[in-house]
Amino acid sequence: MRRPRVLAFIDPWSPDPAELPAIQAHLRGLGAELGVVTKRGTWLVTPDDPPARLAEAPEADRSFEVADGATLVEALAAAGDAMRTPAPMTFTRREWALTSIAAGFSLALFGCKGKPHEDKPAPAPPPVVKAPMPPEYDIVLSVNGSDRKLKVEARVSLLDALRERLGLTGTKKGCDHGQCGACTVHFGERRIKSCMQLAVMSQGMKITTIEGLAQGDTLHPMQAAFVAHDGFQCGYCTPGQIMSAVAMLAEGHAKTDDEVREMMSGNLCRCGAYPNIIAAIQAARKGAA
């Protein structure tokens, strides 16, 4: 049975001894022969025999030339003339199917010349619609004995209003979730974590921050006790510790060390200065007594 033939349409090509073994190995796997059609001649490559040039014209002859821009029909017609042999070539249905598939695969690999593809301009992106800014409200906060006017959005926390709007950075932002106590301030008669309180809901309340404890250059007794007993290391949590301790004494607690630990459990010190903090609080309590 005659082998099916794979047709390859390719620009300049000649048998290369370095690539022939690989080509013939693929042909043995397909059980087919390879017909290579170029502008300078036509070759027949079989799985086992050396390549045979089918065109009789010498190398200098350019009778088989496919002009640039030729249509695929003209190229196939020229290829058919070059591949024609004296003996008529017949195909079984199976051979025709295999040859058609192989020819289509070759065209997909090497392509054919035609008009360059004209890319359509990309559509313009839709205009960006900016979300409107949330409204701001005029409020008055009573902070450290003074009324402070400011304009804030409804979502601004008391902590951010103190730090970002009023410049009172002694109140620290730690977790911003009400868990570490670094932002503790006095809110009326009680201590709160200012990150959990909205600024717009704080009007009419007397607010005291760490900046409002001292009287000029005279430290508050709790501040002096923290300095004397080294109740801080990095100092980041110290303002919240002091504000919470002052309020705790005003509440009438801190009679024992265990009570201090319990009532101060909402203020975390990541440096672990708890023994010195307890000592400072007890010294301030005894001094006040």
Secondary structure, 3 states (H helix, E strand, C coil): CCCCEEEEECCCCCCCCCCHHHHHHHHHHHCCEEEEEECCEEEEECCCCCCEECCCCCCCCCCCCCCCCCCHHHHHHHHHHHHCCCCCCCCCHHHHHHHHHHHHHHHHHHCCCCCCCCCCCCCCCCCCCCCCCCCEEEEEEEECCEEEEEEEECCCEHHHHHHHHCCCCCCCCCCCCCCCCCCEEEECCEEEEHHHCEHHHCCCCEEECHHHCCECCECCHHHHHHHHCCCCCCCCCHHHHHHHHHHHHHCCCCCCHHHHHHHCCCCCCCCCCHHHHHHHHHHHHHHHC
